[in-house]
């Protein structure tokens, strides 16, 4: 059961990584926004081109690539050593931190920009999945 959880965590991390790469490519004009620009309410362009898409000059989408990439790497390492609780602890801290950051970004979409990015929503679902499954994995390992 624990191995399946880790595989799902890795799957969600892979999805988050790919969505973050797409968002980064879209930000710099290497990918079209047609897939996620529906109207003024659902528009990746509005969100991705806002001043909130940078933190200390770093694109939020690049932070996503790095964060999800590290979580994917951690999941792969965990599969190779299922007894290493430190990897689970890293995943737990990283995913809860990512979840809190995602809530912050979602609040900006909802209450400041009044626009939703479908790619961002996908990333939010990925981090929710990672955090939930990692919490379950951690609790299973602590119960030993």
ABEGO torsion letter per residue (X at the ends): XAAAAAAAAAAAAAAAAAAAAAAAAAAAGABBAAAABABAABBAAAAAABAAABBGGBBAAAAAAAAAAAAAAAAAAAAABAABAAAAAAAAAAAAAAAAAAAAAAAAAAAAAGBBBAAAAAAAAAAAAAAAAAAAAAAAAAAX
